[in-house]
Amino acid sequence: MDAPSLPDRKSCPIGDITLSYVERRPELRGRGKTLFLSHATGFHARVWDPVIARLPPVHSICVDLRGHGHSSGGPFDHWQIIGQDLTALFDALDLRNLVAIGHSISGHALTQATSLSPDRVTALVLIDPVIMDPAFYETGARIMRAAGPHPAAQRKRTFTGPAEMFARFRDRSPYALFTPEALHAYCDHALRPDGQGGLTLACAPETEAATYAAAFSNPGIFDHVARVTCPVRVLRSDPFDLKTMHDFTRSPTWPGLAAAFAHGTDSHRPDLTHFMPMQDPDFVAAEIARAAGLSA
C-alpha cells in the first residue's frame, strides 16, 4: 500500500454556513470511486482517520457537519437540515461516482442526500444509521419532549488539551469501547480555541444536545428510503427499545431498514455497538472497500 495521503483541510459555503471538510488523494478524483464519509453526532471529520488508514489509495472527502468540527452553524431543530446541507455540498463540489458512508445521524442524512442526488451516489454504506422503526417516531418524540433538556448540554466543554481529554474519556462509556487509535483521532481534533486562551469542544454541548433532541423530527426519511435505488449496505448492532433508548451503545436502526431499500443488504453485528467505526475500524474499512470495489 502506498504511503498515506496527508489530509487537506478545505471549506465550502453552503447557504448561511460554511462546511469544512478534509480531502485526501485529490489526484485520484475522477479515476475511480470517491468516498464521502460523514460522522456521528458530537464527532468530526478526523474520526475517520483509522478507517481511511486501512483502505488502499482512493479519493476521499470527510465532512464536518454543521456545528461540528471546523464547520460553522449552531443548534438545529430538524434533521432534514443535515441532509439538505450534504446535498448542497455534493452540488457545490460537483461530486460524482460517490460511495457515501454515514455513521449514526449521517446515515440518516446521506439517505436523504442520495434520494435527492441519485446521479451522484453509486452506493451507500449506512453504519448504525439513526433511521428508527417507523412506528417509534411519534412515541419517541413524546418521550424526548417530556424528558426536558438533553443531558449532553451539561458536558464538560473546556480542556487543557487532547491529553486531558483522552485521560478523562478512556475509561468512560462509550469511549472505553474505542481503540486507542480511534480515541486519539477523536480527542486530537475535538478542541478549538475558546478566544480566552483555553480550548473548548468544537461541537458545543448545546449543539450536541439539540441534535439528540431532534432525533425524531424527520419521519419523512422513509419517503427518501423508498426512492434510493443504488446498493445499500446497512451495518447495525443490537437495537434499543423504549427502556434502553438512552443507551448510546445500542442500535437506533430499524431491523427492517435494509429490506425497505430497493437494493439493501443487512449486516447484524450483535458483538459490536453503535460505535463500530471506532470499536472495529478493520471491519468498517472492509465493508467500505467491498462497497467501493477496492482491493483489500
N, C-alpha and C positions, 0 to 999 in steps of 0.2 A: 504493500500500500504506500502511496506517495506520502510525503511529509504533510502534516495537517495545514490547511489554509488558515491564515490569520483572519479573524472576524473583523469586518469593516463596518463601523457604525455609521448609519445614514438616517435621514429623516425625510418625511413627506407630508405636506399639508393636506389635511382631509377636512373640508368644511371649516369649522371654527377651532379645530385642534390640529396638532401635529403628531403623527405616529412615527415613532422611532423603530428602526429595525437593524438587524445585523445580517450582512450578506457575506457569504463565503463562495469561493470559486467562481467569480463573475466571468472569468474567461470561458467557462463551460456553459454559460447561458445560451440556449438555443441549440445545444449539441446533445440534447437528451432531456430527461425529466428535470424539472425544478422542484425541489422540496420546499414546501411552505409550512413552517412549524409555528404553532401558537399555543401559549401556555395556559395554565390554570389560574384561578383567582388568587391574587396575592403574590404571584411569582413574576417572572420576567423572561426576556428572550434568551438569556445566557444559561437558564436551567437546562437547555437542550445540549449544552456542550458535551456532556458524557455520551449522549446518544450519537451526536454528529461524529465524535471521535471514533465510533465503532462502525462507521459507514465508509465505503470507498469514495473516491473523489466524485463530487456531484455538486451542481449549483444549488445553493440553499439560501433561504431567507427565513429568519426567525424574528418575529414581531413582538414588540411590547404593546399590549392592549392599552386602550385609553385609561389614563390614571395610574398606569403601572410603569415601572422602569423609567426610561427616559421620555416616554410619551407624555403629552400634556392632557389636560382634561381632568375632571374630578368625579365625584359620585354621580351615578346614573340610576334611573329607576325602572328601566325596561331593557331586557336582554336583546331585544330586536336591534337596539342601537349598535351593539358589538358586531352583529352580522352585517349591518349596513356599513360600518367602518371598514371591515375586511373586504367587502365587495368593492368599496371605493378605492382601497389600496390596490387591489387586483387591477382595476382600471387605470389608476394613475401610473402604475409601474408597467402597464401592459404585459402582465404576467400570463404566460401560456404554458400548456403541457405540464400542468401542476399536479403533483401528488400532495394533497393538503392533509396535514396531520394536526389534529386538535385534541388537547387534553382537557377534560372537565368542561368548563364553560366554553372553551374554544371548540370542542367537539360540536356543541350546540350551534355556535356562531358560524363555523365553517360549513355545517349542513345548510344553513340559510344562504351563505355566500355562494355555495356550489349550486344551489337551486336558482339563484339569481344570475349566475355566470356559468352556465353549463358548458360553454365552449372553451372555458379556461381550465377546468379541472378534469383530469382524466381518471383520478382515483382518490378515494377518501380513506384515511385511517383514523378512526374515532377511538380515542383512548379513554375509557370510562366516561363517556360524554354525559353531561347533565341534560339528558332527554329522558324524562321520567315516564312512568306508566300514565297514559292519558287520563285515567280515572283519578289520578292522585293530585292533579293540579289544583282543583278547586279546594279540596280539603287541605292540601299543603299550604295554600295561600292563606287560608283562615288561621291555621296553626301559627304561621310565621307572623301574621299581624297581631295575634293575641300574645305572642311571646315578647313583643316590645323590641327595643334596640338590640341589635345583634351583638353578642359579646366580643366579636372581633374589634369593635370600636374601642375596646379598652386595652388593646395590645400594647406592650412596651414598644415605644417608637424610636427612642434615641439610644445610640450605642457609641462606644468609643471607636469601634472599627469592626471589621469582619471577624477578627479573632474572638472578640467578646460575644458576638452573635453566635458563632459556631459553638463556643463553650456552653452558652445558655441553652441551645437547642438540641445538642447531640444526644441527650438522654431523655428528651421530652417527646411525647406523641404529637404529631405523627413523624417528626423529624428523625427520631431514633430508627425509623424504618429505612431511611435513606442510606445509600452507600456513602462513605466519607467523601468520595469524589463528587457525588451529587450534592451533598450538603455544602461542600466548599463552593461549588458552582452557584448555588443559591446565595449563600452568605457573602461571597466575594463581590457580588454585583447588586446586592439588595439595598444598599445605602446611598444616600445623596447628601451633599452639604445642606445644612438647615439654615444657612445665612447668618448664623450666630457663632460660627466656629466649631460647631458639632456636626454629627451625622444623624440622619433620620431615615426611616423606612421610605424607599422610593414609592411604594404603594402605601399611601396614607391609610391608617386604620379606618378612617371614615369611609374611604372608597371601598376597602375590602368589605366592611360591614354592609354597606349599601348594596354591593354586588350580591352577597349572600341573601339579603332581604328580598331582592328582586328575582330570586331563582325560579319562582312560579309565574312570572309575569308574561311568559310567551307561549301559551298552549298552541298558538298558531304555528309553532315549529313543525307540527305534523303535516301541515299543508306543504311545507318545503320538503319534508321526508318523501312525500308521495311524488314529488317532481324530480328527485335526484335519480338519474339513470346510469351514472358511472358505477363501477365496482366500489363497494363499501365494505371495509373490514372493521367490525366492532370488537374491541377488546374490553372485557369487563370482569370485575371481581364479584364477590358475593353482595347481593343487593341489600339496601336498608329497608326498613319498614317504619310504620308510624312511631314505634318505640325507639328506633335507632337512627332517625333522620338527622340527628345532630352529631353522629359519629362519623367524622370526616374520613375514616379509613374504609367505610363501607361504600358500596357502589350505588350511585344515583341512577344508573342506567336501567331503563325498562328491558327486562329479559327478552321481550318480543321485538325489540327495535330492529335487529338485523333483518328479520323476516318482513318488516314493514317497508324496507327498501326494495326496489326492483331487482337489484343485484347485490344483496347483502349477505355476508357470512359472519358467523358469530364465533368468538373465542372466549370461553368462560374459564377464568383462572382463579378458582377459589383459594389457591395458595398465595395469591398476591392481594394487594389492596388498591384503593383508589389512586394511590401514589406510585403506580407501577413504573412510570418513566424514571423516577428517582430510586426506586427499590430494585429494579431489574433492567437497567439500560441495555443489556445484551439482548434480552427478549424483545424489547421495543424496537431496537435497531434492526433485528432480524425481520420483524414484521414490516417495518418500513421498507427495507431492502426488497422484500418479496413483492410488496405492492408496487414498487417503482421499477421492478425488473433489474435490480442492481446485483452485481456479483457479490458474494459474501466476502 
